[in-house]
């Protein structure tokens, strides 16, 4: 099977077909978790996998698993997958490339009538983006036991709609138990979402580490009053306090090597031109690959919020509702070996974003395969990875999974 390759055109056509579901005028995708568009994309994935001979299972948080039998079906499967939900102004590749590269691996095995030693599993994880429902990587995090199932099903969007109700409505609230898949290794392909591979002129990124992430909901409570009649020294302006915290996020990030800080969501009340804002709710996102440094950044944010609240005589509440610890991918050597076998240029890299594979690393040996994306742009309708780059990532996934299947078989034979 040394010469086995995926079908580049078929993979590209599949990506473009999926991209039409929720397609935007600027060439991206708006396909939020639990929507009718999410259902359409899931249905299409299921249809493709059934056509290639898979059995479908859906678990209690809506994760989909397509299982292709192997020669020895009592052995642990080799898994791959990612997500089909997108940002509100997302692209065609983030997440979906990881799902559809798996579909292309499945089709390649199916059309060549290849019987792998172990089963293969192809998955779609629920609400990876964390855009409509929080936190991110909700389906995989619940699957591995990081989150409580009922708590997550009861999470609501900004309109008060429950995740569990939406999954039931679209037909993807399954009954399979969480964590019940018999998986021995897991791999995820993904566009880099950054500019490093493109800048270094490398085709494949061998992901060694996953970035640590801390997410916060911050609320500033001041006092709404008339903008024309309230002197500056008598105001409790929630917007001014919030703006100081937003600016400090940048300062915190810049004080620490590899630090990142972002505020990407904000709600203003009463949101009127001539009323001093009385309540501001906004997100905060701190990242660093070193746990101790990320904790220091966390403490600096909390201390600064306390300082602003005291100095401006208003209330600031900080809810640090999600922590994702830095992760080590201990099956990275499989990805490196496949890249070298296929002759692709490659380099070690760390993942700056969270991914479903980061949670799967809790349970089984896990690896990630990065491919370049144009100008490092992601979470953007302009997101792009070329047909050649996508094919390279899928080929590496194919041979990584084949090698892992052989290894798992040999390991069990030697016991």
C-alpha angles and dihedrals in degrees: 000000000000091000096044113126136172122247105263096196094047091050091050093047089050091051091050093047092051089046090062089068102089091356116172131215091253093055099262135104137255105191110145123192116272096014128123088258090055087053091051092052092047092048091052092050091050091049092051093048094048090051088056092052103265131145114226128222130176122198132213095274093047100259111152123219123190111194124203112194121237134198093271107034095180089067122092113272127238108238137200135171150116135188140297099201117098143196116271088259098025133143137246096258113044105104096341091075088058091052096044096043083059091050089051091051088051092050092047092053091044098050092045091048091231115173108206119206092240132031119268123223127201117195144191113201121211121247101346094163097059089212102124097022126025141264113039121243087030098157097047093040091054091044093058094043101254091120133039113249099223092045091054095044087054094054112118135207124232089281094054096253115148121235091223092054092050094049090050092047093054093043099251105108096110134187102226112120118253115256092013099120113110098229126161100182136007132204132183128194117206141161109258095242087210139071103249102096092045092048092047091044092234123148099205133036115207101209112218103166138026120220119250114241136197120188126194140186109212125192125191116195116196130144125280113224142150114297093212101047105037116088115228094245092055097050130108095200111185092189094058091050091047091049091055090054092047090053091047090056088066092047092051091050093048093050092062130059111251089005119153129188129181140173108193106157132051138169120196125200128234086000095202126144097232100035123089106239112256100184132027125183118187144157128247126197123190123181138182133149092225114076095210093050092048089052090052090051089050092053092048091054093050092048092049093050090051090050094051092047091052097045094047098037097234137113123266121181122190120197110193090195101163134039122177112188120218110268135210118218105219097186094059092112089066089058092047092050092051091048091052092045090055094043098242121150109244146171139191113260140165126235113247093189131056118259137184089247088064090067094040087059086072089069112026142012103288138188138181131213118206126198125191123265125202112274089343090279120157138150082044135101089238091064110133141172119177125244089249093051092048091049091051092053092048092048091052089049091050095053094039090056093045092051092046090051091052091047094050090050093051092046091055092044090056094053 
